[in-house]
């Protein structure tokens, strides 16, 4: 019998007997760990046995979070990192290193667009942007000999547009390329992309997973199903000193040594160990505590977000509401397929006028916090064009619907009637 998500969110990945019988995972505030004897130290350093030697590579508190997230996302392993953007950057670089190309839509989080369009090209990794990630013909037209992966958000921020994962994964795999998805907005409670064919899942654990706006973090989860040594990814078949033993003449590639876990092992051994965007044990602890109430928090936030979206559709001065959970959206069939529990707590809406109207509404709210975050227990409001998508070029910004008259909400755990009343009075006062 399978264990329910709510049970795994509390128990997965942690064994009290291995941790002094502590009921809650302890914070292991130690930079390094005793190697024991010389033979064990050698085996640990060579990756022949599992264990802890240095917290830049692995830490028991962080390890518990990684195992829990892997269980919740139906993956074979995970690496927790210092931020969501570290997770995005590491995953894309690990797939694209050595001159690969990534296909992505333009309606991504602003920093992801900046990374793909402006920054990763400085490292030889280039991107091919598409207008509609669900247009398989458009996506396939971008696939070339150097294409390594398709990257998209399962629910786009702030439009809440949904990707159709299954056919996109089938297209990717037919060409030998990987599907990497950012599942931050729904969290694993609302969607498990790996079950629908995604290969790699990334999260900003800062958001819904931690859920209280008190800890920055990110995670990469490997589904363990992709054929990395298929010829498109030489980094996985090249033999590497760090996982080999030149004293005995034993040379290994990541594919040879780790098989289906080659990607997540390369993330840990090359990216985390070398670039060092380590998640602190304290932040991992806060994320573990947050995960325990993830189903209850997100369930309530979805109910409130749905009510607020429905209210805004008939509110004065609101010209458009973006929330894929509304029954009349073009993607409503995808909601039924992928999101039976709801699409999440994020929504956005456009108002009469421009940036001045938006400023007056934001400044007029009393319960909504003006904070560039999502997934918090508090309800948040922000103007994406000025804040979260400021680094996105104007053309891509407009294509993603991020106009000067757009407001994004992240719905928290306050009483929904209080939130609606706050929005109503702020909008009325703005005009």
Residue pairs with C-beta under 8 A, 6 or more apart in sequence:
3 11
3 12
5 72
5 188
5 189
5 295
6 295
8 68
8 71
8 72
9 68
9 72
9 189
9 291
9 292
9 293
9 294
9 295
10 291
10 292
12 67
12 68
12 71
12 72
13 63
13 64
13 65
13 66
13 67
13 68
13 69
13 70
13 71
14 25
14 64
14 67
14 68
14 288
16 22
16 23
19 25
19 26
19 60
20 26
24 288
24 289
25 60
25 61
25 64
25 65
25 285
25 288
26 60
26 61
26 285
27 61
27 281
27 282
27 285
28 55
28 59
28 60
28 61
28 281
29 281
29 282
30 55
30 59
31 54
31 55
32 53
32 54
32 55
33 51
33 52
33 53
33 54
33 55
35 41
35 44
35 53
40 49
40 51
41 53
43 49
44 51
44 53
45 53
46 243
46 245
47 243
47 257
47 265
47 269
52 58
52 59
52 60
52 63
55 62
55 278
55 281
56 272
56 273
56 276
56 278
57 268
57 269
57 272
57 273
58 268
59 281
59 284
60 281
61 281
61 284
61 285
61 288
62 80
62 278
62 279
62 281
62 284
64 284
64 288
65 80
65 205
65 219
65 279
65 284
65 287
65 288
65 291
66 77
66 78
66 79
66 80
66 219
67 78
68 288
68 291
69 75
69 78
69 80
69 188
69 203
69 205
69 209
69 219
69 221
69 291
70 76
70 77
70 78
70 221
70 222
72 188
72 189
72 192
72 291
73 183
73 188
73 192
73 193
73 194
73 201
73 221
74 192
74 194
74 195
74 223
75 194
75 201
75 221
75 222
75 223
75 224
76 222
76 223
76 224
76 260
76 261
76 264
77 221
77 222
77 224
77 261
77 264
77 265
78 219
78 220
78 221
78 222
78 264
79 90
79 219
79 220
79 264
79 267
79 268
79 272
80 205
80 217
80 218
80 219
80 279
80 284
80 287
81 87
81 90
81 217
81 218
81 219
81 220
81 272
81 277
81 278
81 279
82 216
82 217
82 218
82 277
82 278
82 279
82 280
83 204
83 206
83 216
83 217
83 218
83 277
84 184
84 202
84 203
84 204
84 205
84 206
84 207
84 217
84 218
85 111
85 112
85 115
85 204
85 218
86 218
86 275
86 277
87 202
87 203
87 204
87 218
87 219
87 220
88 111
88 112
88 115
88 182
88 202
88 218
89 115
89 120
90 220
90 267
90 271
90 272
90 275
90 277
91 151
91 180
91 200
91 202
91 220
91 267
92 102
92 115
92 116
92 120
92 125
92 149
92 151
92 180
93 120
93 123
93 125
93 271
94 235
94 263
94 266
94 267
94 270
94 271
95 102
95 148
95 149
95 178
95 180
95 200
95 233
95 263
96 102
96 120
96 125
96 148
96 149
97 123
97 124
97 125
97 235
98 124
98 234
98 235
99 124
99 125
99 146
100 125
100 146
100 147
100 148
100 149
100 232
100 233
101 125
101 126
101 127
101 128
101 144
101 146
101 147
101 148
102 116
102 120
102 125
102 126
102 127
102 128
102 147
102 148
102 149
102 150
102 151
103 127
103 128
103 129
103 130
103 139
103 142
103 143
103 147
103 149
103 150
103 151
104 112
104 116
104 127
104 128
104 129
104 130
104 133
104 150
104 151
104 152
105 129
105 130
105 131
105 132
105 133
105 152
105 156
106 113
106 129
106 130
106 131
106 396
106 399
106 400
107 153
107 156
107 159
107 161
107 399
107 400
107 401
108 116
108 151
108 152
108 153
108 156
108 157
108 182
108 400
109 153
109 157
109 182
109 388
109 389
110 384
110 388
110 389
110 390
110 391
110 392
111 391
112 151
112 153
112 182
113 389
113 391
113 392
113 393
113 396
114 391
114 392
116 127
116 129
116 151
117 127
117 129
117 393
117 396
120 126
120 127
121 127
128 142
128 147
129 396
130 138
130 139
130 142
131 138
131 399
132 138
133 139
133 150
133 152
133 163
133 168
134 163
134 164
134 168
136 167
136 168
136 171
139 150
139 168
139 171
140 171
140 175
143 175
143 177
147 175
147 177
147 232
148 177
148 178
148 232
148 233
149 172
149 177
149 178
149 179
149 180
149 200
150 168
150 171
150 172
150 177
150 178
150 179
150 180
151 180
151 181
151 182
152 163
152 168
152 181
152 182
153 163
153 181
153 182
153 183
153 184
153 185
154 162
154 163
154 165
154 181
154 182
154 183
154 185
154 186
154 191
154 193
154 338
155 161
155 162
155 185
155 186
155 191
155 324
155 343
155 344
155 346
156 162
156 163
156 185
156 400
157 184
157 185
157 346
157 374
157 388
157 408
158 322
158 346
158 347
158 348
158 384
158 388
158 401
158 402
158 406
158 408
159 322
159 348
159 400
159 401
160 185
160 322
160 323
160 324
160 325
160 343
160 344
160 346
160 347
160 348
161 324
161 331
162 324
162 331
162 334
162 335
162 338
162 339
162 343
163 181
164 334
165 179
165 181
165 193
165 196
165 197
165 198
165 338
166 196
166 197
168 179
168 197
169 179
169 196
169 197
169 198
169 199
170 197
172 178
172 179
172 199
173 179
173 197
173 226
176 227
176 230
176 231
176 232
177 232
178 199
178 200
178 226
179 197
179 198
179 199
179 200
180 198
180 199
180 200
180 201
180 202
181 193
181 198
181 200
181 201
181 202
182 201
182 202
182 203
182 204
183 191
183 193
183 201
183 202
183 203
184 202
184 203
184 204
184 207
184 208
184 374
184 375
185 207
185 208
185 343
185 344
185 346
185 374
185 375
186 208
186 339
186 343
186 344
187 203
187 207
187 208
187 209
187 294
187 298
187 344
187 375
188 209
188 294
189 208
189 294
189 295
189 298
189 299
189 341
190 298
190 302
190 339
190 341
190 342
190 343
190 344
191 338
191 339
193 201
194 201
194 221
194 223
194 225
196 338
198 223
199 222
199 223
199 225
199 226
199 263
200 220
200 221
200 222
200 223
200 226
200 263
201 220
201 221
201 223
202 218
202 219
202 220
202 221
203 209
203 218
203 219
203 221
204 217
204 218
205 215
205 217
205 218
205 219
205 287
206 213
206 215
206 216
206 217
206 218
206 373
206 375
207 373
207 374
207 375
207 376
208 294
208 297
208 298
208 344
208 345
208 374
208 375
209 217
209 219
209 287
209 290
209 291
209 294
209 375
210 217
210 283
210 286
210 287
210 290
210 291
210 375
211 290
211 293
211 294
211 297
211 375
211 376
211 377
212 286
212 290
212 376
212 377
213 371
213 373
213 376
213 377
213 378
214 286
215 282
215 283
215 286
215 287
215 290
216 283
217 279
217 283
217 284
217 287
218 277
218 279
220 264
220 267
221 264
222 261
222 263
222 264
222 267
224 260
224 261
224 264
225 260
226 260
226 263
228 236
228 254
228 255
228 262
228 263
229 236
229 237
229 253
229 255
229 262
235 254
235 266
236 253
236 254
236 255
236 262
236 263
236 266
237 253
237 255
237 256
238 253
239 251
239 252
239 253
239 256
240 252
240 253
240 254
242 269
242 270
242 273
243 252
243 254
243 257
243 265
243 269
244 250
244 251
244 252
254 262
254 265
254 266
254 269
255 262
257 265
258 265
272 278
297 377
297 413
298 341
298 342
298 344
298 345
299 341
299 342
300 413
301 344
301 345
301 411
301 412
301 413
302 325
302 341
302 342
302 343
302 344
302 345
303 342
303 416
304 345
304 411
304 412
304 413
304 416
304 419
305 323
305 325
305 342
305 344
305 345
305 346
305 347
305 409
305 411
306 323
306 325
306 326
306 342
307 416
307 420
308 347
308 409
308 411
308 416
308 419
308 420
308 423
309 321
309 323
309 325
309 326
309 347
310 326
311 420
311 423
312 318
312 321
312 347
312 349
312 423
313 321
313 326
315 423
315 424
315 427
316 427
316 428
316 431
317 351
317 352
317 353
317 357
317 427
317 430
317 431
318 349
318 350
318 351
318 427
319 349
319 350
319 351
319 352
319 405
320 349
320 350
321 347
321 348
321 349
322 347
322 348
322 349
322 401
323 329
323 343
323 347
323 348
324 331
324 332
324 334
324 335
324 339
324 343
325 335
325 339
325 342
325 343
326 332
329 335
335 343
345 374
345 375
345 410
345 411
345 412
346 374
346 408
346 409
346 410
346 411
347 408
347 409
347 411
348 384
348 401
348 406
348 407
348 408
348 409
349 406
349 407
349 409
350 403
350 405
350 406
350 407
351 357
351 358
351 361
351 405
351 407
351 427
351 430
352 405
352 431
353 405
353 431
354 404
354 405
355 383
355 385
355 386
355 404
355 405
357 405
357 430
357 431
358 383
358 404
358 405
358 406
358 407
359 383
360 426
360 429
360 430
361 407
361 426
361 427
361 430
362 368
362 370
362 381
362 382
362 383
362 407
362 426
364 425
364 426
364 427
364 429
364 430
365 381
365 422
365 423
365 426
366 422
366 425
366 426
367 379
367 414
367 418
367 419
367 422
368 379
368 380
368 381
368 409
368 419
368 422
368 423
368 426
369 376
369 378
369 379
369 380
369 381
370 380
370 381
370 382
371 378
371 380
371 381
371 382
372 382
372 387
372 388
373 380
373 410
374 380
374 410
375 410
376 410
376 412
377 412
377 413
378 412
378 413
378 414
379 409
379 410
379 411
379 412
379 414
379 419
380 409
380 410
380 412
381 407
381 408
381 409
382 388
382 407
382 408
383 404
383 406
383 407
383 408
384 402
384 406
384 408
385 397
385 402
385 403
385 404
385 406
386 404
388 408
389 397
389 400
389 402
392 400
392 402
397 403
411 419
